[in-house]
């Protein structure tokens, strides 16, 4: 099942989320998500600042957490990290094999 591009892209810059900073998906207290880079730029603008924080770019709810302290949206990060494997761009490597063989099944602990 393919995801629509906007499901895995920042709502501000429309760039796809990345597993590495600064394009990681960060979740706000109101549960909206945007990449850390865009949130940093958004929060720095005077018109988006409120006492003790900044306004959410989607719903305009105040966020009292500094951008660099926002949590990653781990559910979305799992999807972002799985996409290259699903599309065949990257393969999973077995952590127990010395020859970096492709992982073909789950470990005993995961079954």
C-alpha positions in Angstrom: 0.0 0.0 0.0 1.5 3.3 -1.1 1.2 6.4 1.2 0.2 9.7 -0.3 3.2 12.1 -0.4 1.5 14.6 1.9 1.2 11.9 4.7 5.0 11.8 5.0 5.8 15.4 4.1 6.1 18.5 6.3 3.0 20.6 6.2 5.1 23.8 5.9 7.8 23.1 3.3 6.1 20.1 1.7 9.5 18.3 1.7 9.5 14.6 2.7 10.5 13.9 6.3 13.9 12.4 6.8 15.2 10.1 9.5 18.1 12.6 10.2 17.9 16.2 11.4 16.8 18.8 10.4 13.9 17.2 8.5 12.7 14.9 11.3 9.0 15.1 12.1 8.4 16.7 15.5 5.1 16.5 17.3 3.7 19.6 19.0 1.6 19.4 22.2 -1.6 19.9 20.0 -0.5 16.7 18.1 0.3 18.5 14.8 3.6 17.6 13.2 6.1 19.5 11.1 9.8 19.1 10.4 12.2 20.6 13.0 13.8 23.0 10.5 10.4 24.6 9.5 9.3 24.8 13.1 12.5 26.6 14.0 12.0 29.1 11.3 8.3 29.4 12.2 8.9 29.9 15.9 11.6 32.6 15.2 9.1 35.0 13.5 7.7 37.7 15.8 4.1 37.2 14.6 4.2 33.5 15.6 5.6 34.1 19.1 3.5 34.1 22.3 4.6 34.5 25.9 6.7 31.4 26.7 6.7 29.9 23.3 5.2 30.0 19.8 1.9 29.2 18.0 1.3 26.0 16.2 1.4 26.6 12.4 -1.8 24.6 11.9 -4.2 25.3 14.7 -2.5 28.4 16.3 -2.5 26.8 19.8 0.3 28.0 22.0 3.3 25.7 22.3 5.5 26.3 25.4 8.1 23.8 24.4 11.3 25.0 22.7 11.6 23.6 19.2 14.9 21.8 19.9 13.1 20.1 22.9 10.1 18.8 20.9 9.7 15.1 20.7 10.0 13.2 17.5 6.8 11.8 16.1 8.0 8.2 16.5 5.1 6.6 14.7 5.8 8.7 11.6 9.5 8.2 12.0 8.9 4.4 11.8 7.0 4.9 8.5 9.7 7.2 7.1 12.5 4.8 8.0 10.6 1.8 6.5 9.8 3.4 3.1 13.3 2.9 1.6 13.1 -0.8 2.6 9.6 -1.2 1.2 10.5 0.4 -2.1 13.6 -1.6 -2.5 16.0 1.4 -2.2 17.6 -0.1 0.9 17.7 -3.6 2.3 17.7 -4.8 5.9 20.8 -6.5 7.0 20.9 -9.4 9.5 22.6 -8.3 12.7 23.9 -11.8 13.5 25.5 -12.6 10.2 29.1 -11.6 9.7 28.7 -11.3 5.9 26.0 -8.6 6.0 23.5 -11.0 4.6 20.0 -9.7 3.9 17.5 -10.3 6.7 14.9 -12.8 5.6 12.9 -13.5 8.8 12.3 -12.3 12.3 14.6 -13.2 15.2 13.4 -15.8 17.7 12.7 -13.0 20.2 10.4 -11.1 17.8 8.4 -14.1 16.7 
